[in-house]
């Protein structure tokens, strides 16, 4: 049940009945008319912008239109009060029965309250993390991993068909560096003193097991081979080992992908059909989207792969990019960007309606080019959404955390999760917008205090569950199952704090819609904190005012009604925490 959608439709119905016309005699466009919660609850339960967005096209003063609308809204038996604020905003208060229907809906649908079921769900690809397979996940990958994973969960909850995908960058020069680094560890496993790791190779101890695996498989047979012979063999084993390590690291954070897509498959030739990149380029030529030409040098630092020669260029600027982009160098080899285009074309051919890229802040310039690719390759049929994750600064009681020894020069994802657990990591990565810097303090995220958001929300769910355990001790003959709660007298819930809890839960379906439409999963974490705060506030009132306690000794009827409210809060909290991939505990220890 979405009361905002319900009352938005009521307002639109009234506007249609008023038969309003613009200067051309046409009916006004009602798409911008919405009903939402007012910023200040003191102003009312609901507010609509109808008069503000329609007055100008109708040639009316907003307040005059608002007065007409209010006169009709007052005829609705479930609207108990209306006021016109400022130039023409309309605030409404609704009958308690509206909130009671919300409560009944939560109890009936459980943790699926707020979920959507679409007749024609959109097929969405969410690609996230996609780190080079050259070592373990580090702290720089954590935020993108969580944001991407939760965004995918959110979109699925909102009724989309979602595929979680990891793009394996296994075709670049860094993979040769990985193989040479692993080969050095192979020589070490054979007993050779390799000394200090040479500059340019990966120094972390995580490659020692790879060296041992190579020794166990090949003995010392690789030692005297030329690099051209051992490099492809070592490369295959090293990539496989790193992907296993990456999967294990992500699993500690509760992140899994359905698809691991290899960049190398874009370059591999399929007999006379060529590679997927060849196929992409042929398609763009056929559509007139590429040409032979030269590019001016970019402003600022000139990248290493820039050429002042004729190249095969993609008409990216025709689709909103700042400049055209090279697909093929003057020597006939493909650019890195060519693989990006071919990869998108593969997604488009797999039938995705929307492709989402969750990237690090260092990829800030990629949004326009990826969106240009999407428009060109799909003829505008596939939406391309790019979300950037700013850096995370690790702190311990306000002091920066030192680097890891195991990795060589960075802090690993697993070290962070092993110390505090995945729940605080996942929740706190969403407690700031993804494009805002984030300080993650090991001490603060494990404190049992209101200032620690993940504790505060989980404690809210645990408190709800404890209320039922206490109720069973007080009323030993009553089971307090969902059937009993559904039959409670919700009209007994008339305290202002109880109604505020109901109103906050009523926001959940709309919040899900907005968060999924804007691709902003942090909204879920913010909402859960607000809902938990409302619960704790009402609970604490009961400590001072016994008549407000959820369990009323000797009054089973009132207790059932209040426990129905508590049960609903626990269901919405559990629903949101599930989207975040965070545990909803039965009790806190």
N, C-alpha and C positions, 0 to 999 in steps of 0.2 A: 504493500500500500504506500503510495507516494502522495501525501496530502498536498504537496506543492503543485504537483501535476493536476490533482483533482480540483483545487481552487483556481488554478490558472485557467482551466477549462470553464469553470463557472463564470469567471470574469469575462472570458471571450464570448460565452453564450449570451451574457447580458449585453455586451457591445454589439453583437449581431442583432439582437432584438431591438436595440435602439435605432438600428438602420441608419447609421451615420454615413455621410458621404463627403468626399473631398471636393476640391474645386472643379474637378472634371466629372463629378457625379459617380465616381467609383467608390466601392467599399474600401476602408483602410486595411492595410496589411497588418495582421495581428501577430506576426511571428515574433516581434520584439516584446510582446506583452508577457510579463512573468509575475509569478507570486513567489516570494521568498521570505525567509525570516528577517525581521528588522535587525539592524546592527545593535540597537539597544532594546532589550526585551521589555523595558518599561513602556515602550511605544505601542506594543501590541504583540499578538502571536504571529501575524502574517502581514505582509506589506505588498502592494502592487505598484508598478511603475506605469500602469496603463495610460493615465491621463498625461503623464510627462512625455511619453513617446508618440502619442497619437494627436496631441493638441495642434502641433504645427501643421501636419498635412491636412488636418480638418479645418484649419483656419480659426481655431478656438483658443481661448485662454485655458491653460491647464487646470486651473482651479474650477472654472465653470464646468469643464468636462468631468472633473472629479466629483463635483456635487451631483451631477446627473447619475453617475455610476454609483455613488454612495446611496442614493435614494432607492436604487434597485437592489443593491447588496443587502440593505436593511430588511428586505423581504425574505431573505434566506434564513430559515429557522436555526441554522447552525452558526450563524454569525450574530454574536451578541452585542457587538459595538463596532462602530466605524468612525474614524476621524480623518480629516484632511490636514496634512502637515505641510508646512512650507509652501512652495509654489503649486503643489498638486499631488504629492505622494499620499497614498491611501493606506492607512493602518487599520487592521482588523483584529478583533478578539473573537475567538470561537468558543463554542459550547464544550464543556468537558467531554461530552459524548464523542467528539472528534478524536480526542487523545485516547479515549478508551478503545476506539476502533483500531488505533495504531497499536495499542498494547495487545489486543486480540490477534492482530495480524502477525506481530512478532512471535507470539506463543504458537501460532499455527504453523508458521513457515520456518521457525527455528533460525539456525545460522544462515539460511538462504534468504532471510529477510533483506531486501534491498538488491538482491541479485536480479538480473534480467534474463529473459528468454526471448530471443529474437527469431522471427519467422525466417529471416534471411541473414544469418550471422555473417559478419565480415571476417575474412580470413586474414590474420595479422601475423607478420613475422617480426619477432623482437630479437635483434642481434646485440649481444652485450658481452663484456669482458674482452674476448677476442685478442688476448695478449699473445705476443710472439712465444712460440713453444720452446723457449730457450732456458727455462728455469722455473722455480716454484712461483706461485702467486705471491705478490708482495702487497704492502699496504696501499700502494697506488691503484691496485685493482679492486680493492674491497668495495669502494663506494659504487663503482659502475656495476659490479656484480650484484649488489643488493638492489640498486635502483632498477636495473633491468629485470631482475627476477620478480620484484614486487610489482613493477609495471605490467609484466606479463600476467601475473596472478590477478591483478585488478581488471585488466581487459577481459580476461576469461570470465571473471565474476560478473562483468557487465554484459555478457552474452556473446562475446566474440570467440571465434576459433583461433587459438593462439599456438604458434610454434616458437619454442625457445631455441635460439641458434647461436653457435660459437663458430666464428670464422678463423680458421687456422692459418696464420701467416707463415706458411712453410715453404715459400718459394724464393725468398730473398737471400741476400748475402749473409744475413745473420745466422742462417741455418748452416752455412759452410763454417762459420765461426763456431757454432755449437759443435759440429762434428769434429773440428780440430781440437776443441777443448776436451771433448770426450775421449779423443784418441790419446791426448796427453795423460788423462786419468787411466786409460788402458795400459799405457806404458808403465805408469806408477803401479798398477795392480800386478804387473809382471815382475815387480821388484826393482824397477829402475828409479834412481833418485832424480826426480824431475826439477828439483830446485824451486825457485820462485816462479809463479805463473806469469808468463810473458804478457806484456801490455797488449790489449786488444782481444785477449781470450777471456772466457768467463771463469772467475776465480773460485766460485762457491764450492763448498764441500758436497753439495747435492749431486755433483757429477761423479763422485767416487763410486757409488753403486753401479753407474752405467759402465765405468771402466771395468768393474768386476764382472758384470754381465758379458761384456765383450771378451774378456779373458776366458770365461767359462765356455763361451760358444766357439771361439776361434783359437784358443790356446795362444801361441806366440806367432801364428801364421801371418798375421797382419803386419807384424813389426817391420819386416823387410820389404813389404810391397811399396810400390810407388803410390803417391797420394791419389792419383787418378784411379787406382784400383781400390784402395781402402775407403776413400771418401764416401762413395755412394752407400757402401755397406754400413759404415758407421753412422752415416746420416739417418738411414732408415731406423736403426736401433735407437739412436739418440732421440729422434722425434717421438717414437712410440713411448719411450721411457718418460719423456717430458710430459706427454699428454696424459699418461697414467698419473703422474705426479700432480698435474693441474686438476684432473678430475677428483683426485683424492683431496686436494686442498679445498676445492670448491664444495665438495661434499661436507666438509667440516662446518661450512657456513650454511649448509642446507640448500645449496644451489646445484641444480642439475639442468642439463640441456638435452633436448630431444635430438638435435642435429649438430654434429661437428662437421663443418664444411671445409674441405681442404682447398687452399688456394692453388696448389699444384694441379688439381684436376682441371682448372681453367686453362692451363698451359699444355696439358697432355693432348696429343693428336689422336684423333679417332680415324685412323686410316686416311682415306682420300677426303674425308669430310673435314679434316683439320681440327683445330682446337675450339673450345668454347669462345676464346677471345677472337679467333678468326671468324667464327659465326657472328659474333657481336659486330665486328667491323663491317662484315658484308651487309648486315642488316642496316647499319647506319649509312653506308654508302647508298643503299637502295632508297632510303628515306631522304637522302640529300642533306644529311646532318654532319658530314665531314668534308674536309677539303685539304688540299696541299697548300701550305703557307708558312709564314714565319710569325713569331710572336715578339713583341717588345720585351726588353728585360724587365722583370718585376721590380717594384719599388723596394728599397731597403736591401737586405742581404740577398744576393743572387744564389739560388739553390744549385747544388752540384750538377743536377741533371738538366739544367737549362741549356738550350742550344740556340745559337744565332744562325740557324740553317733551316731550310725548308723541311717541314715535318708534316705528318698526318694529324690534322687538328679537328677536334670536336667543337661544334658551334654552341658551346655552353652559354655564351653571352646572349644568345637568342632566347634562352630560357631562364634568365635572371641571375646568371653567374657574373662575376666581375670581369672575366676574361675568357677567351676560348682556351681549351685545354689540349695538350699534346697526348695523342694515343700511341703514336709510333715515332720513334726517333729517326734521325736522318740516316742511320745505319740499318734501318729496317727492324730493329728490335722494339718490343713493346715497352711502354712506360708502366709504372706502378698503377697509374690512374686507369690504364686500359683494363687491368684486372678488376678494378672497382666497378667499371661499367659492365663488364661481362658478368660479374657476380650479381649486380642488380638485374640484368636481363634474365639471368637464371631464376632469380626470385620471381620476376614478373611471369615467366613462363611456367612457374610452379603454381601460379594462380592467386598470389597474394593481392588483396585489396589495399593493404597498408603495410609498409615496411618501416620499421623503427630502428634507428641506430643509436645506441647509448655509448658515447665516446668520452675520452678524457679531455680535460681542458686544453691540452696541447694540440688538439685537433680542431681548434676553433674555426679555422678557415674552411672546414670541410662541408659545412651546412649548405651553403649556396651551390657548391658543385654537385653534391649528392642530390639535392632537390632538382637541379637542372637535369641531371641524368634521369631522374624519375619521370619528369615531365616529358622528356624527349623520347625515351625508350618505350614508355607505356602509353604515349599520347594522352597523358594526363589521367589515365585510368587508375593508376596506383599512387596513393598518397605516400610521400616520404617525410617522416618525422625524425628530426635529429635532436637529441638531448645530450647536453654536456654536463660532466660531473667535475666540480672543482676539487682541489686538493684537500686531503685530510691531514691535519697535523696531530701527531700522537703526543700526548702529554701524560705525565704522572704527577699528580698533585701540583699542576701548574708548571712543571719543568719538562723540557723536550726529552723524548725517549731516545736512548742511544741505539746505534745500528746493531744488526744481527751478526753473529760470527758465522752462523751456518751458511747464510746466503752470500757472504762476501762483502756486500756493500749496501744492503737494504734490509728492511724489516719485513718478515714474511707474514702473509695472511694467517698461516697456521699458528704462528706465535701469538698473534693478537687473539684469535679465537680460543686457543688453549688456555690463555690466562683468564679471560672474562666470560667465555661462553658465547655461543652464536646469538642468543637472544639480545643481549645488550648491543652487540655489534650491528645486527640487522635493524633494530629499532632506531638506534642513534644515527645511523646513516640516513634515515628518513626524517629525522627531526630538524632538519634544515632543508631548504630548497636545494635541489641537486646542483644548481649553478651558483650557490653561495659557499664560500670557504667554511670548513668545519673543523673545530677542535674536538678531539676525542680524548678524554681524560680517563685513564684506566681506573683511577681511584673513585672518581665521581660516578662512573657508570655502574659501580658495584655497591654504592651506598644505598641503604634502605631509608630513603628520604623522599619527600615530595619533589625535591629539586632533581631527582633522578627519574626522568620520565618513564623509562621502561619498568622500573620497579613500581612506580605509582599506578600504572595501567594494569600490570599483572596483579598487584595487590588488590586492585578493584575487583578483578575477576575472582580472586581467591576469597575476598570478603563476601562476595555474593554466595559462593559455595558454602562458606562457613555458616551463613545465616540459615541455610537448610539443615545443616547438622545440628545447630542449636534449636531450631524449631522442632525437630524430631525428638530432641531431649525433653522439650516442654510439652509437646502434644504427642505422646507415645502411640496413640491409636491412629494417627493420621500419617499417610505416606507422602503427601505433598508432591504427587506426581503431576505431570503436565495436564492430565485430565482434570484433576482437582483444581489446579490453578486457572484453567480456562473457564471453569464454571464459577469463579469467584465474582463477588459483587464489586465491579470496578468503580462504581459510583462512590464508594467509600474513600477513593483516592482523591481527596479534595484539598490537601495541603499544598501551599504554593511550591514547596520544594519537590513534592511528588509530581505536580503538573509540569514543572521545569524539566524533570527527568524524562517525562513522556514527550515533551516538546523536543528535547535534544535527540531522543531516539527517532522521532519523526523526521529529523534532518538526514538520517543515514541514507535512505535511497537516493535522495537528491545529491548528497555528497558523493556517492559512488558515481552517479552520472557525470557530475562536473569533473571529478578527478580523472575519470577515464577519458572524457572528451578532451580535456586539456593536457592529458598525459602527465599528470602531476601527482605521483603516489605519495608525496609527503603530506598531502591533505588528509590521508587516512591516519597517519600518526598524530597529526595535530588534533583531529576530531576525537580519537580515542582518549587522548589526554584530557580533553574538555569533558567528555562523558564520564570518565573516571573521577574527575574533580567534582562534578555534580553529585555523583554517588557518595563520595567521601564526605562532601558537605552535608548531605542529608543524614548520613550515618552519624556524623559528629553532632548534629543537632539533637539526635535522639539520646546522646550521652548526657546532654544538659536538660532536655525536655522528654521525660519518659513516655509521654503520650504519642511522641513521634517515632518511637522505636519500631523497627520492622516486625518484631515479635512482641505481641501483646498478650501477656499471660491471662488466661481465662477468656480471651476473645478470639476464638478460632476464625470467625468470619472476617474480621479486620486483618488478622494475620495472613489469611489466605490471599486477600487482595494485595497486601503489601509484598508478600513473597512472589506474587505474579509479576509485580513491578521489578523486583530484584532478579527474578529469573530472566525477564526480558533484557535487562541491562547486561546480565552475564552472557546472553546469546549474542547481543550486538558486539560486545567486547571480544568474544571468542571469534566472531565472524571477521572483525577487522584484524585481529591478531593473526588469524589464519592467512589472510591476504598478505600480511607483512612477513609471514613465515616464522612467527614468534609463538612460543608456547603459551597457552592459557592455563595456568596452574590451578589445581584444586586447592592448594594451600601453599603458603610461603614458609620457607625454612631458613 
